[in-house]
Amino acid sequence: MKHSPLELVGEPFSALPMNILIIEDEVEIAELIRLYLEKEGFTCHHGRDGLSALQKVQELQPDLIILDLMIPGLDGLEVCARIRQQPSSKDPYILMLTAKGEEIDRIIGLSTGADDYMVKPFSPKELVARVRALLRRTLRGGGQSQTQRTQHFLVDLDQHLANRISPAGQLEPLDLTTLEFQLLSTFMSYPGRVWNRTQLIDKLWGSDFFGDERVVDTHIARLRKKIEPDPASPTFIKTVIGVGYKFEDLLV
């Protein structure tokens, strides 16, 4: 199922400066992207290859990265995977660019951590709309202090902390991305409920989502690797064949 893009260009966005890192070896395309984004009030930086991209991520701590798949040195998939693995004070959103339509399934299928993708050639206005939609996710959420607890997990929504509870009752911090945290919190809010992909997308992204619903499978696979004793045989996040997923753990 495809979700139609929202025409967000030109709407007020945020008083906070948003930094965007563009990793694109084609200078003309990078400059076009930069012009459209800076017109919308974003601060843009540019890198042309995989190794410099990783260095700039550490230096700039961007809010969002526009990452071309075919760049010199490390390709976009490898860069994306390394960004998700390296420690950072920010968990940037990643919008992947590809000139090959057949690469889309590969991007979605691999657990590299991309949040969205666009196929070249693309409309600059649509790219801006997708950037705004991704960054708008960071502006959501209430300010009330709230915790969620099941037999094996404790989530602090206010401080954005997730912990596994050991058999001895000790808290073991979980290193989750923003989307993984939101996914776990959603599952913990409704233990036993069966969710299909569309419902999870509507819950986590709303109408700001662009792309293929199978990206949900990628994020669930990544979350399983971090919380399951055996990701190949999940204890907590179960697959309901032909329907979707459900979370099983006792409420406390």
Kinemage of the C-alpha trace (Angstrom):
@kinemage 1
@onewidth
@group {chain A} dominant
@subgroup {mainchain}
@vectorlist {calphas} color= white
{ca met a 1} P 0.000 0.000 0.000
{ca lys a 2} L 1.346 3.412 -0.945
{ca his a 3} L 0.592 6.564 1.019
{ca ser a 4} L 0.087 9.785 -0.934
{ca pro a 5} L 2.516 12.628 -0.170
{ca leu a 6} L 1.271 15.726 1.593
{ca glu a 7} L 1.996 19.102 0.038
{ca leu a 8} L 3.902 20.570 2.959
{ca val a 9} L 6.164 22.996 1.116
{ca gly a 10} L 5.673 26.559 2.231
{ca glu a 11} L 4.032 25.780 5.574
{ca pro a 12} L 5.574 27.145 8.796
{ca phe a 13} L 7.895 24.532 10.220
{ca ser a 14} L 9.927 25.185 13.348
{ca ala a 15} L 11.712 28.022 15.048
{ca leu a 16} L 14.574 25.635 15.835
{ca pro a 17} L 17.361 25.400 13.230
{ca met a 18} L 17.446 22.056 11.454
{ca asn a 19} L 20.740 20.807 10.024
{ca ile a 20} L 20.699 18.613 6.934
{ca leu a 21} L 23.679 16.741 5.526
{ca ile a 22} L 23.540 16.031 1.783
{ca ile a 23} L 25.785 13.149 0.682
{ca glu a 24} L 25.736 13.280 -3.109
{ca asp a 25} L 28.683 13.049 -5.517
{ca glu a 26} L 26.848 14.774 -8.377
{ca val a 27} L 27.471 18.441 -7.610
{ca glu a 28} L 24.552 19.719 -9.713
{ca ile a 29} L 22.038 17.529 -7.880
{ca ala a 30} L 23.500 18.395 -4.481
{ca glu a 31} L 23.325 22.100 -5.287
{ca leu a 32} L 19.718 21.817 -6.474
{ca ile a 33} L 18.737 20.050 -3.242
{ca arg a 34} L 20.593 22.630 -1.168
{ca leu a 35} L 18.884 25.574 -2.896
{ca tyr a 36} L 15.402 24.177 -2.328
{ca leu a 37} L 16.065 23.236 1.301
{ca glu a 38} L 17.745 26.502 2.234
{ca lys a 39} L 14.816 28.350 0.696
{ca glu a 40} L 12.670 26.565 3.288
{ca gly a 41} L 14.943 27.679 6.128
{ca phe a 42} L 17.081 24.577 6.611
{ca thr a 43} L 20.848 24.704 7.132
{ca cys a 44} L 22.609 22.424 4.644
{ca his a 45} L 26.042 20.797 4.482
{ca his a 46} L 27.515 18.719 1.672
{ca gly a 47} L 29.701 15.638 1.379
{ca arg a 48} L 30.662 13.726 -1.765
{ca asp a 49} L 31.820 10.271 -0.653
{ca gly a 50} L 31.191 7.632 1.980
{ca leu a 51} L 34.190 8.188 4.219
{ca ser a 52} L 33.736 11.957 4.420
{ca ala a 53} L 30.045 11.345 5.102
{ca leu a 54} L 30.815 9.391 8.273
{ca gln a 55} L 33.219 12.078 9.437
{ca lys a 56} L 30.733 14.875 8.781
{ca val a 57} L 28.000 13.032 10.667
{ca gln a 58} L 30.198 13.010 13.777
{ca glu a 59} L 31.236 16.646 13.343
{ca leu a 60} L 27.857 18.154 12.438
{ca gln a 61} L 25.376 15.904 14.283
{ca pro a 62} L 22.726 16.524 11.584
{ca asp a 63} L 18.996 16.164 12.152
{ca leu a 64} L 18.553 14.506 8.764
{ca ile a 65} L 20.808 12.995 6.104
{ca ile a 66} L 20.035 12.839 2.388
{ca leu a 67} L 22.171 9.921 1.243
{ca asp a 68} L 22.765 8.870 -2.347
{ca leu a 69} L 23.021 5.103 -2.813
{ca met a 70} L 25.839 5.193 -5.389
{ca ile a 71} L 28.617 7.338 -3.926
{ca pro a 72} L 32.399 6.831 -4.165
{ca gly a 73} L 34.179 4.740 -1.569
{ca leu a 74} L 31.608 3.218 0.776
{ca asp a 75} L 28.201 2.983 -0.867
{ca gly a 76} L 25.063 4.467 0.664
{ca leu a 77} L 23.890 1.212 2.252
{ca glu a 78} L 27.197 0.730 4.052
{ca val a 79} L 27.270 4.368 5.155
{ca cys a 80} L 23.712 4.080 6.453
{ca ala a 81} L 24.515 0.932 8.414
{ca arg a 82} L 27.609 2.503 9.985
{ca ile a 83} L 25.728 5.660 10.943
{ca arg a 84} L 23.219 3.554 12.846
{ca gln a 85} L 26.015 1.660 14.594
{ca gln a 86} L 28.204 4.566 15.672
{ca pro a 87} L 27.493 6.480 18.907
{ca ser a 88} L 25.873 9.865 18.367
{ca ser a 89} L 24.060 12.451 20.440
{ca lys a 90} L 21.419 12.516 17.690
{ca asp a 91} L 19.658 9.758 15.823
{ca pro a 92} L 19.347 11.381 12.381
{ca tyr a 93} L 16.643 10.522 9.912
{ca ile a 94} L 18.025 9.125 6.655
{ca leu a 95} L 16.436 9.709 3.259
{ca met a 96} L 18.053 7.470 0.632
{ca leu a 97} L 18.346 8.487 -3.031
{ca thr a 98} L 18.705 5.910 -5.791
{ca ala a 99} L 18.750 6.077 -9.579
{ca lys a 100} L 17.830 2.402 -9.893
{ca gly a 101} L 14.253 1.348 -9.271
{ca glu a 102} L 15.328 -2.246 -8.689
{ca glu a 103} L 17.394 -1.165 -5.686
{ca ile a 104} L 14.268 -0.183 -3.724
{ca asp a 105} L 13.564 -3.708 -2.481
{ca arg a 106} L 17.204 -4.031 -1.459
{ca ile a 107} L 17.067 -0.795 0.521
{ca ile a 108} L 13.892 -1.849 2.282
{ca gly a 109} L 14.964 -5.439 2.823
{ca leu a 110} L 18.356 -4.791 4.400
{ca ser a 111} L 18.432 -3.651 8.006
{ca thr a 112} L 20.472 -0.553 7.289
{ca gly a 113} L 18.169 1.914 9.024
{ca ala a 114} L 16.989 4.171 6.174
{ca asp a 115} L 13.711 5.923 7.012
{ca asp a 116} L 12.602 6.782 3.481
{ca tyr a 117} L 13.807 6.653 -0.110
{ca met a 118} L 13.305 8.479 -3.404
{ca val a 119} L 14.097 7.353 -6.934
{ca lys a 120} L 15.914 9.689 -9.320
{ca pro a 121} L 14.838 11.749 -11.138
{ca phe a 122} L 12.678 13.295 -8.425
{ca ser a 123} L 10.723 16.494 -7.883
{ca pro a 124} L 12.664 18.906 -5.631
{ca lys a 125} L 9.378 20.041 -4.112
{ca glu a 126} L 8.445 16.477 -3.212
{ca leu a 127} L 11.880 15.955 -1.686
{ca val a 128} L 11.376 19.047 0.489
{ca ala a 129} L 7.954 17.742 1.496
{ca arg a 130} L 9.431 14.418 2.543
{ca val a 131} L 12.223 16.095 4.486
{ca arg a 132} L 9.689 18.232 6.316
{ca ala a 133} L 7.536 15.185 7.022
{ca leu a 134} L 10.463 13.260 8.517
{ca leu a 135} L 11.599 16.155 10.678
{ca arg a 136} L 8.049 16.876 11.795
{ca arg a 137} L 8.122 13.543 13.639
{ca thr a 138} L 10.643 15.018 16.101
{ca leu a 139} L 8.161 17.759 17.016
{ca arg a 140} L 5.507 15.334 18.191
{ca gly a 141} L 4.830 13.911 21.599
{ca gly a 142} L 3.385 15.214 24.812
{ca gly a 143} L 5.266 16.606 27.762
{ca gln a 144} L 3.726 14.423 30.449
{ca ser a 145} L 5.989 12.159 32.461
{ca gln a 146} L 4.942 8.593 31.856
{ca thr a 147} L 6.410 5.123 32.179
{ca gln a 148} L 5.353 1.800 30.720
{ca arg a 149} L 6.271 -1.495 32.337
{ca thr a 150} L 5.879 -5.142 31.519
{ca gln a 151} L 7.553 -8.148 33.127
{ca his a 152} L 10.728 -7.761 31.061
{ca phe a 153} L 10.800 -4.098 29.935
{ca leu a 154} L 10.541 -0.587 31.385
{ca val a 155} L 10.099 2.472 29.160
{ca asp a 156} L 10.290 6.092 30.336
{ca leu a 157} L 8.452 8.185 27.747
{ca asp a 158} L 9.453 11.480 29.332
{ca gln a 159} L 13.192 10.801 29.338
{ca his a 160} L 13.052 8.621 26.213
{ca leu a 161} L 14.754 5.687 27.953
{ca ala a 162} L 14.141 1.993 27.410
{ca asn a 163} L 15.409 -0.787 29.671
{ca arg a 164} L 15.338 -4.540 29.804
{ca ile a 165} L 14.567 -5.929 33.291
{ca ser a 166} L 16.925 -8.756 34.202
{ca pro a 167} L 15.766 -11.841 36.154
{ca ala a 168} L 17.399 -10.232 39.218
{ca gly a 169} L 15.308 -7.088 38.717
{ca gln a 170} L 18.161 -4.917 37.466
{ca leu a 171} L 17.658 -2.428 34.631
{ca glu a 172} L 19.733 -2.988 31.494
{ca pro a 173} L 19.628 0.022 29.120
{ca leu a 174} L 18.578 -0.662 25.535
{ca asp a 175} L 20.277 1.331 22.776
{ca leu a 176} L 17.281 2.026 20.520
{ca thr a 177} L 16.818 4.432 17.645
{ca thr a 178} L 13.880 6.843 17.789
{ca leu a 179} L 11.710 4.603 15.628
{ca glu a 180} L 12.648 1.471 17.557
{ca phe a 181} L 11.780 3.221 20.825
{ca gln a 182} L 8.402 4.324 19.452
{ca leu a 183} L 7.714 0.854 18.104
{ca leu a 184} L 8.498 -0.827 21.435
{ca ser a 185} L 6.410 1.738 23.318
{ca thr a 186} L 3.471 1.149 20.980
{ca phe a 187} L 3.679 -2.615 21.436
{ca met a 188} L 3.947 -2.279 25.225
{ca ser a 189} L 0.873 -0.056 25.322
{ca tyr a 190} L -1.254 -2.841 23.823
{ca pro a 191} L 0.222 -6.228 24.795
{ca gly a 192} L -1.448 -9.069 22.925
{ca arg a 193} L -2.939 -6.825 20.247
{ca val a 194} L -2.291 -7.879 16.664
{ca trp a 195} L -1.076 -5.033 14.440
{ca asn a 196} L -0.885 -5.065 10.668
{ca arg a 197} L 1.633 -2.905 8.820
{ca thr a 198} L -0.883 -0.179 7.962
{ca gln a 199} L -1.933 0.201 11.594
{ca leu a 200} L 1.665 0.482 12.775
{ca ile a 201} L 2.434 3.073 10.094
{ca asp a 202} L -0.629 5.110 11.045
{ca lys a 203} L 0.313 4.891 14.729
{ca leu a 204} L 3.978 5.820 14.321
{ca trp a 205} L 4.058 8.040 11.249
{ca gly a 206} L 0.482 9.070 10.489
{ca ser a 207} L -0.024 10.779 7.151
{ca asp a 208} L 3.645 11.824 7.099
{ca phe a 209} L 4.710 8.375 5.854
{ca phe a 210} L 6.023 7.891 2.327
{ca gly a 211} L 7.087 4.645 0.742
{ca asp a 212} L 6.366 0.947 0.971
{ca glu a 213} L 4.767 -0.658 4.028
{ca arg a 214} L 7.438 -3.374 4.080
{ca val a 215} L 9.808 -0.900 5.735
{ca val a 216} L 7.939 -1.843 8.944
{ca asp a 217} L 9.458 -5.333 8.685
{ca thr a 218} L 12.940 -3.815 8.618
{ca his a 219} L 12.394 -1.826 11.817
{ca ile a 220} L 10.836 -4.807 13.591
{ca ala a 221} L 13.791 -6.992 12.586
{ca arg a 222} L 16.194 -4.403 13.999
{ca leu a 223} L 14.186 -4.123 17.244
{ca arg a 224} L 14.108 -7.901 17.634
{ca lys a 225} L 17.908 -8.026 17.417
{ca lys a 226} L 18.095 -5.688 20.415
{ca ile a 227} L 15.407 -7.115 22.712
{ca glu a 228} L 14.988 -10.792 21.847
{ca pro a 229} L 17.109 -13.560 23.425
{ca asp a 230} L 16.913 -15.289 20.026
{ca pro a 231} L 15.762 -12.979 17.194
{ca ala a 232} L 15.248 -15.976 14.907
{ca ser a 233} L 12.715 -17.387 17.376
{ca pro a 234} L 11.103 -14.293 18.957
{ca thr a 235} L 9.790 -14.457 22.507
{ca phe a 236} L 8.198 -10.999 22.670
{ca ile a 237} L 7.435 -9.698 19.167
{ca lys a 238} L 5.571 -12.530 17.470
{ca thr a 239} L 4.652 -12.766 13.797
{ca val a 240} L 0.996 -13.512 13.163
{ca ile a 241} L 1.086 -15.158 9.753
{ca gly a 242} L -1.023 -13.382 7.175
{ca val a 243} L -1.889 -10.542 9.550
{ca gly a 244} L 1.047 -8.758 11.170
{ca tyr a 245} L 2.731 -8.630 14.577
{ca lys a 246} L 1.872 -8.759 18.269
{ca phe a 247} L 3.795 -8.159 21.506
{ca glu a 248} L 3.563 -10.725 24.284
{ca asp a 249} L 4.750 -9.884 27.802
{ca leu a 250} L 2.936 -9.694 31.121
{ca leu a 251} L 1.939 -6.260 32.410
{ca val a 252} L 3.286 -5.258 35.826
